[in-house]
């Protein structure tokens, strides 16, 4: 592994160098263990500690299948799906691996007693399997997390509709929180040259997810002038949605949970901000069995105060149960609630009168298709959207990094150095970077 790291650090990107380099028999990887699935039984979600379930193991390098690439991972990042995996909610991910393993001979590799997690990476291609023509060893890449087989017609108009659509590192094995990773070659995208390894790794999942959910015709189809309510506007998803709203000529109304997070939104250029902690909204009663419509009304009044009397055209939803009733209520007549997650609970409740009688729409959105992921990555490459990396951990600290995300103590994205020996490495176009330096560093150490 040292030889691989040294070659990458030397700047040599010739295909011959990497093709001739021996691949180690094993590598360090962040895993959960199948025999520990029940370790948190009886605990509330918040009390389940990823530091106890996420392990740093030495695991064997799997065989490379046709159409795949083996990547030396320089950096990765934490997403909420790693939190879900680590606390075994809503289900254990080993069920995903078992079902995938039954589909083909090569898929059997994924059904193991351990799961290598992580759905982001930035690194260098080491090997490609039979049939790969676009990528060669030595190429700097990032990866999106959409894994599909594309054997069914359903996936050919929108790859998210493929019956065998999976999220790499969550519903498949050999994820990115490791020194090596295996991806389908069509997951690879060019690494933006003006970013460090950890900066380039951090946008992948959330940037693509926000792009489909907010911008794409498959999501809300945001247009110039729209007013967009963004829950968790300084977080992993929300920080990208906020940037996209601003870049697309919309007006974000940023909902955050502290003055510090409000300040981050202002640094991104947002002006309309609701601090939930200061306002004290309580959308559910104390026993969490019924919602309080008066609090929905109070939120709606606050929005209209900020917007000069207007309701929002789009609500960018991802907290789920805690906020969904309020989201449906505050959306304007004919407006759109688009949802991609349920970090506060999956069983949503809302008053359907405010939906059907006001012709509102709820649109589900999950990650992004191939084209959307490429378009989202191109926004990063062009400096229209910037990484929102706030803190970077080492590979041996993934448990703590996941706990930060689990308890929402972070801003933006939390990065992880894997093979990279330190922060700030991997920038190959410093001149381009100089044009965006302030925007890139907005979240640094926040």
C-alpha positions as CSV (number, residue, x, y, z in Angstrom):
1,X,0.0,0.0,0.0
2,X,2.9,2.3,0.7
3,X,4.1,1.9,-2.9
4,X,0.7,2.9,-4.2
5,X,0.6,5.9,-1.9
6,X,4.1,7.0,-2.9
7,X,3.3,6.7,-6.6
8,X,0.2,8.9,-6.2
9,X,2.1,11.4,-4.0
10,X,4.9,11.6,-6.6
11,X,2.4,13.0,-9.2
12,X,3.1,10.3,-11.7
13,X,-0.1,9.5,-13.5
14,X,1.2,7.3,-16.3
15,X,-0.9,4.2,-17.0
16,X,2.2,2.1,-17.2
17,X,3.3,2.9,-13.7
18,X,0.0,1.8,-12.1
19,X,-0.7,-1.1,-14.4
20,X,2.7,-2.6,-13.4
21,X,2.3,-2.0,-9.7
22,X,1.5,-5.1,-7.6
23,X,-1.9,-5.0,-5.8
24,X,-1.7,-6.0,-2.2
25,X,-3.6,-9.0,-0.9
26,X,-5.4,-7.0,1.8
27,X,-6.3,-3.4,2.7
28,X,-7.7,-1.4,5.7
29,X,-11.4,-0.8,5.6
30,X,-14.2,0.5,7.8
31,X,-16.6,-2.3,8.4
32,X,-19.7,-3.4,10.3
33,X,-19.9,-7.0,11.4
34,X,-22.8,-9.3,10.8
35,X,-22.6,-11.0,14.2
36,X,-23.1,-7.6,15.9
37,X,-26.4,-6.7,14.2
38,X,-28.3,-7.0,17.5
39,X,-25.8,-5.1,19.6
40,X,-28.1,-2.0,20.0
41,X,-31.4,-3.7,20.7
42,X,-33.5,-1.9,23.2
43,X,-31.8,1.4,22.7
44,X,-33.3,4.6,21.2
45,X,-31.8,5.6,17.9
46,X,-29.9,8.6,19.4
47,X,-28.3,6.3,22.0
48,X,-26.8,4.0,19.4
49,X,-23.1,4.7,19.1
50,X,-21.4,4.2,15.7
51,X,-18.0,4.2,17.5
52,X,-19.0,0.7,18.9
53,X,-20.1,-0.8,15.7
54,X,-17.7,0.6,13.1
55,X,-14.4,-1.3,12.9
56,X,-11.1,-0.7,11.1
57,X,-10.2,-4.1,9.7
58,X,-7.7,-5.6,7.4
59,X,-9.8,-7.3,4.6
60,X,-8.8,-9.2,1.5
61,X,-8.8,-7.5,-1.9
62,X,-11.8,-9.0,-3.9
63,X,-11.6,-10.2,-7.4
64,X,-12.3,-7.5,-10.0
65,X,-15.4,-8.3,-12.2
66,X,-16.0,-7.2,-15.8
67,X,-17.0,-3.5,-16.0
68,X,-15.5,-2.7,-12.6
69,X,-12.6,-0.5,-11.4
70,X,-10.3,-0.9,-8.4
71,X,-9.5,2.6,-7.0
72,X,-6.9,3.7,-4.5
73,X,-9.0,5.8,-2.2
74,X,-7.2,9.0,-1.0
75,X,-10.2,10.4,0.8
76,X,-13.9,9.7,1.5
77,X,-16.7,11.3,3.5
78,X,-19.5,10.5,5.9
79,X,-23.1,10.3,4.7
80,X,-26.2,9.6,6.7
81,X,-26.4,6.1,5.1
82,X,-23.2,5.2,6.9
83,X,-24.9,6.3,10.2
84,X,-27.9,4.1,9.3
85,X,-25.6,1.2,8.5
86,X,-23.7,1.6,11.8
87,X,-26.8,1.6,14.0
88,X,-28.5,-1.1,11.9
89,X,-31.6,1.0,11.2
90,X,-34.1,0.8,9.7
91,X,-32.8,-2.6,8.8
92,X,-29.5,-4.3,8.7
93,X,-27.6,-3.8,5.5
94,X,-26.6,-7.4,5.5
95,X,-30.0,-8.2,4.0
96,X,-29.1,-6.0,1.0
97,X,-25.8,-7.9,0.6
98,X,-27.5,-11.3,0.9
99,X,-30.1,-10.5,-1.8
100,X,-27.5,-9.0,-4.1
101,X,-25.3,-12.0,-3.6
102,X,-28.0,-14.3,-5.0
103,X,-28.1,-12.5,-8.3
104,X,-24.9,-13.6,-10.0
105,X,-21.5,-15.3,-9.5
106,X,-19.7,-12.0,-9.2
107,X,-22.4,-10.6,-6.9
108,X,-21.6,-13.4,-4.4
109,X,-18.5,-11.5,-3.5
110,X,-20.6,-8.9,-1.7
111,X,-22.3,-11.4,0.7
112,X,-19.7,-11.5,3.5
113,X,-19.8,-11.5,7.3
114,X,-18.5,-7.9,7.1
115,X,-19.7,-4.9,5.2
116,X,-17.1,-2.3,3.9
117,X,-19.1,1.0,4.1
118,X,-18.9,4.4,2.5
119,X,-20.5,6.0,-0.6
120,X,-18.0,8.7,-1.5
121,X,-14.4,8.6,-2.8
122,X,-11.7,10.6,-4.5
123,X,-8.6,8.7,-5.7
124,X,-6.7,7.1,-8.5
125,X,-7.7,4.1,-10.7
126,X,-5.4,1.1,-10.2
127,X,-7.0,-1.6,-12.3
128,X,-10.0,-2.0,-14.6
129,X,-11.9,-5.2,-15.3
130,X,-12.7,-6.6,-18.8
131,X,-14.8,-4.4,-21.0
132,X,-13.7,-1.1,-19.5
133,X,-12.6,1.4,-22.2
134,X,-13.2,4.9,-20.8
135,X,-10.9,4.8,-17.8
136,X,-7.3,3.6,-17.4
137,X,-4.9,3.2,-14.5
138,X,-3.4,6.4,-13.2
139,X,-6.6,8.5,-13.8
140,X,-7.7,10.8,-10.9
141,X,-11.4,10.2,-10.2
142,X,-14.3,10.7,-7.9
143,X,-17.2,8.3,-7.8
144,X,-21.0,8.7,-7.6
145,X,-22.8,6.0,-5.7
146,X,-25.3,4.7,-8.2
147,X,-24.8,1.0,-8.9
148,X,-27.1,-0.5,-11.6
149,X,-27.0,-3.6,-13.8
150,X,-28.8,-2.0,-16.8
151,X,-30.1,-5.3,-18.0
152,X,-33.7,-4.2,-17.8
153,X,-35.4,-1.7,-20.1
154,X,-36.8,0.2,-17.1
155,X,-33.4,1.7,-16.3
156,X,-32.5,3.0,-19.7
157,X,-34.5,6.3,-19.6
158,X,-33.7,7.0,-16.0
159,X,-31.1,4.8,-14.4
160,X,-32.6,5.3,-11.0
161,X,-35.6,3.2,-12.3
162,X,-33.4,0.1,-12.9
163,X,-35.0,-2.8,-10.9
164,X,-31.5,-3.6,-9.7
165,X,-30.6,0.0,-8.6
166,X,-28.4,0.0,-5.5
167,X,-26.4,2.5,-3.6
168,X,-22.7,1.6,-3.5
169,X,-21.3,1.2,-0.1
170,X,-24.7,0.9,1.5
171,X,-26.6,-1.7,-0.5
172,X,-23.3,-3.2,-1.9
173,X,-20.0,-4.1,-0.3
174,X,-16.5,-2.7,-0.9
175,X,-17.3,1.0,-0.2
176,X,-15.2,4.1,-0.1
177,X,-14.3,4.4,3.6
178,X,-11.2,2.3,3.0
179,X,-7.8,2.3,1.3
180,X,-9.2,0.6,-1.7
181,X,-12.7,0.4,-3.2
182,X,-14.4,-1.4,-6.0
183,X,-16.9,0.4,-8.2
184,X,-18.6,-0.1,-11.5
185,X,-16.5,1.9,-14.0
186,X,-19.6,3.9,-15.0
187,X,-19.7,5.3,-11.5
188,X,-16.4,7.1,-12.1
189,X,-16.2,10.9,-12.9
190,X,-13.2,13.2,-13.3
191,X,-11.8,14.6,-10.1
192,X,-11.9,18.5,-10.1
193,X,-8.3,19.5,-10.4
194,X,-8.6,22.6,-8.1
195,X,-9.7,20.6,-5.1
196,X,-7.8,18.6,-2.5
197,X,-8.6,14.9,-2.1
198,X,-10.9,15.4,0.8
199,X,-12.7,18.3,-0.8
200,X,-13.2,16.4,-4.0
201,X,-14.5,13.3,-2.1
202,X,-17.1,15.2,-0.1
203,X,-19.8,16.4,-2.6
204,X,-20.5,13.1,-4.4
205,X,-23.6,11.7,-2.8
206,X,-25.2,14.8,-1.4
207,X,-24.5,17.1,-4.3
208,X,-26.0,14.7,-6.8
209,X,-28.9,14.0,-4.5
210,X,-29.6,17.8,-4.1
211,X,-29.3,18.3,-7.8
212,X,-32.0,15.7,-8.7
213,X,-34.2,16.7,-5.8
214,X,-34.2,20.4,-6.5
215,X,-33.1,21.1,-10.1
216,X,-33.8,18.1,-12.2
217,X,-37.1,17.6,-14.1
218,X,-37.2,14.3,-12.1
219,X,-37.4,16.4,-8.9
220,X,-38.8,19.8,-8.2
221,X,-37.6,21.4,-11.4
222,X,-36.7,24.7,-9.7
223,X,-36.9,27.8,-11.8
224,X,-35.7,31.4,-11.7
225,X,-37.5,33.3,-8.9
226,X,-38.8,30.3,-6.9
227,X,-38.9,30.6,-3.2
228,X,-37.4,27.5,-1.6
229,X,-37.7,26.4,2.0
230,X,-34.6,24.3,2.8
231,X,-34.5,22.3,6.0
232,X,-31.1,21.8,7.5
233,X,-29.7,24.4,5.1
234,X,-26.1,24.3,6.5
235,X,-26.0,20.5,6.6
236,X,-24.7,17.9,4.1
237,X,-27.7,18.1,1.8
238,X,-29.0,21.5,2.6
239,X,-25.7,23.3,2.0
240,X,-25.7,22.1,-1.6
241,X,-29.4,22.9,-2.1
242,X,-28.8,26.4,-0.7
243,X,-25.9,27.0,-3.2
244,X,-28.1,25.7,-6.1
245,X,-31.0,27.9,-5.2
246,X,-28.7,30.9,-5.1
247,X,-26.9,30.0,-8.4
248,X,-30.2,29.3,-10.1
249,X,-31.8,32.6,-9.3
250,X,-34.1,31.3,-6.6
251,X,-34.6,32.6,-3.1
252,X,-33.7,30.1,-0.4
253,X,-35.3,30.4,3.0
254,X,-32.8,28.5,5.2
255,X,-34.0,26.6,8.2
256,X,-31.1,25.9,10.7
257,X,-30.8,24.9,14.4
258,X,-28.2,27.4,15.8
259,X,-26.8,30.9,15.3
260,X,-23.5,29.3,14.0
261,X,-25.4,27.5,11.3
262,X,-27.3,30.6,10.4
263,X,-23.9,32.4,10.0
264,X,-22.7,29.7,7.6
265,X,-25.8,30.3,5.4
266,X,-25.1,34.0,5.3
267,X,-21.6,33.2,4.2
268,X,-23.0,31.3,1.3
269,X,-25.1,34.3,0.3
270,X,-28.5,33.5,1.8
271,X,-30.4,36.3,3.4
272,X,-33.7,34.7,4.7
273,X,-32.9,32.5,7.6
274,X,-35.1,30.8,10.3
275,X,-33.2,29.6,13.4
276,X,-35.4,26.9,14.8
277,X,-33.6,27.0,18.2
278,X,-34.4,30.7,18.6
279,X,-38.0,30.3,17.4
280,X,-38.7,27.2,19.5
281,X,-41.0,25.4,17.1
282,X,-42.6,22.3,18.5
283,X,-44.4,20.6,15.7
284,X,-45.3,17.5,17.8
285,X,-46.7,17.4,21.4
286,X,-44.6,16.0,24.2
287,X,-45.6,12.4,23.8
288,X,-45.0,12.6,20.0
289,X,-48.4,11.2,19.1
290,X,-50.0,14.3,17.6
291,X,-48.9,17.3,15.8
292,X,-49.7,21.0,16.6
293,X,-51.1,22.8,13.6
294,X,-50.7,26.1,15.4
295,X,-47.0,25.6,15.1
296,X,-47.4,25.0,11.3
297,X,-49.2,28.3,11.2
298,X,-46.5,30.1,13.2
299,X,-43.9,28.8,10.7
300,X,-46.0,29.9,7.8
301,X,-46.3,33.4,9.3
302,X,-42.6,33.6,9.8
303,X,-41.9,32.6,6.2
304,X,-44.3,35.3,5.0
305,X,-42.6,37.9,7.2
306,X,-39.3,37.1,5.5
307,X,-40.6,36.9,1.9
308,X,-42.9,40.0,2.0
309,X,-46.1,38.0,2.3
310,X,-45.4,35.0,0.0
311,X,-45.6,31.3,0.7
312,X,-42.8,29.0,-0.7
313,X,-42.9,27.4,-4.1
314,X,-40.8,24.4,-3.1
315,X,-39.9,22.7,0.2
316,X,-36.6,20.8,0.2
317,X,-37.5,18.0,2.6
318,X,-35.3,15.4,4.3
319,X,-35.9,15.4,8.1
320,X,-39.2,13.5,7.5
321,X,-41.5,12.7,10.4
322,X,-40.6,15.7,12.6
323,X,-41.2,18.3,9.9
324,X,-43.3,16.8,7.1
325,X,-46.7,18.0,8.4
326,X,-45.3,21.6,8.6
327,X,-43.8,21.3,5.1
328,X,-47.1,20.3,3.5
329,X,-48.9,23.1,5.3
330,X,-46.5,26.0,4.4
331,X,-46.1,25.2,0.7
332,X,-48.1,27.6,-1.5
333,X,-51.1,26.5,-3.5
334,X,-49.9,24.4,-6.4
335,X,-46.4,24.1,-4.9
336,X,-44.1,21.2,-4.4
337,X,-42.7,19.2,-1.5
338,X,-39.8,17.1,-2.6
339,X,-38.4,14.5,-0.2
340,X,-35.3,12.3,-0.3
341,X,-34.9,11.1,3.2
342,X,-36.4,10.7,6.7
343,X,-33.6,11.3,9.2
344,X,-36.1,12.0,12.0
345,X,-38.4,9.1,11.2
346,X,-40.0,7.3,8.3
347,X,-43.7,7.4,9.2
348,X,-44.7,10.8,7.9
349,X,-48.0,12.4,8.9
350,X,-49.7,15.4,7.4
351,X,-53.1,16.9,7.0
352,X,-54.2,15.8,3.5
353,X,-56.7,18.7,3.2
354,X,-53.9,21.1,2.8
355,X,-52.4,18.9,0.0
356,X,-55.4,17.9,-2.1
357,X,-57.5,21.0,-1.8
358,X,-54.6,23.2,-2.6
359,X,-53.2,21.1,-5.5
360,X,-49.8,20.6,-3.9
361,X,-47.5,17.8,-5.0
362,X,-45.2,15.5,-3.1
363,X,-42.3,14.2,-5.2
364,X,-40.0,11.5,-4.0
365,X,-36.4,11.7,-5.0
366,X,-33.6,9.3,-4.4
367,X,-29.9,10.0,-5.2
368,X,-29.5,10.8,-9.0
369,X,-29.3,9.0,-12.3
370,X,-26.0,8.8,-14.3
371,X,-26.6,12.0,-16.2
372,X,-27.7,14.0,-13.2
373,X,-24.6,12.9,-11.2
374,X,-22.3,14.0,-14.1
375,X,-24.1,17.3,-14.3
376,X,-23.8,17.9,-10.6
377,X,-20.1,17.0,-10.6
378,X,-19.6,19.4,-13.5
379,X,-21.0,22.2,-11.4
380,X,-18.3,21.5,-8.8
381,X,-15.6,21.3,-11.6
382,X,-16.7,24.7,-13.0
383,X,-16.8,26.4,-9.6
384,X,-20.5,27.1,-9.7
385,X,-21.1,24.9,-6.6
386,X,-18.4,24.4,-4.0
387,X,-17.6,21.7,-1.4
388,X,-19.0,22.3,2.0
389,X,-16.3,20.3,3.9
390,X,-16.1,21.4,7.6
391,X,-14.0,18.8,9.3
392,X,-11.8,15.9,8.3
393,X,-11.0,12.8,10.3
394,X,-8.5,9.9,9.8
395,X,-9.6,6.5,8.8
396,X,-9.2,5.3,12.4
397,X,-11.7,8.0,13.5
398,X,-14.6,7.1,11.3
399,X,-16.7,6.1,14.3
400,X,-16.4,9.6,15.8
401,X,-17.1,11.2,12.4
402,X,-20.3,9.1,12.0
403,X,-21.3,10.1,15.6
404,X,-21.0,13.8,14.7
405,X,-23.4,13.3,11.8
406,X,-25.7,11.1,13.8
407,X,-26.1,13.8,16.4
408,X,-26.1,16.7,13.9
409,X,-23.1,18.4,15.6
410,X,-21.5,19.0,12.2
411,X,-21.8,21.6,9.5
412,X,-21.8,20.7,5.8
413,X,-19.9,17.5,5.1
414,X,-17.5,15.5,7.3
415,X,-14.5,14.2,5.4
416,X,-12.2,11.2,6.0
417,X,-8.6,10.8,4.9
418,X,-7.9,7.2,3.8
419,X,-4.6,6.9,1.9
420,X,-3.9,10.6,1.8
421,X,-1.3,11.4,4.5
422,X,-2.7,14.8,5.3
423,X,-5.1,17.5,4.4
424,X,-4.8,19.9,1.4
425,X,-3.1,17.4,-0.9
426,X,-4.0,16.5,-4.5
427,X,-4.6,20.0,-5.9
428,X,-3.2,20.0,-9.4
429,X,-4.7,23.3,-10.7
430,X,-3.8,26.0,-8.0
431,X,-4.4,28.8,-10.5
432,X,-8.1,27.7,-10.9
433,X,-8.4,27.2,-7.2
434,X,-7.2,30.8,-6.5
435,X,-10.5,32.1,-8.1
436,X,-12.6,30.1,-5.6
437,X,-10.5,29.9,-2.5
438,X,-12.8,31.8,-0.2
439,X,-15.9,29.9,-1.3
440,X,-14.1,26.5,-0.9
441,X,-13.1,27.3,2.6
442,X,-16.4,28.7,3.9
443,X,-17.2,25.7,6.0
444,X,-13.6,24.9,7.1
445,X,-13.4,24.2,10.8
446,X,-17.0,25.4,11.3
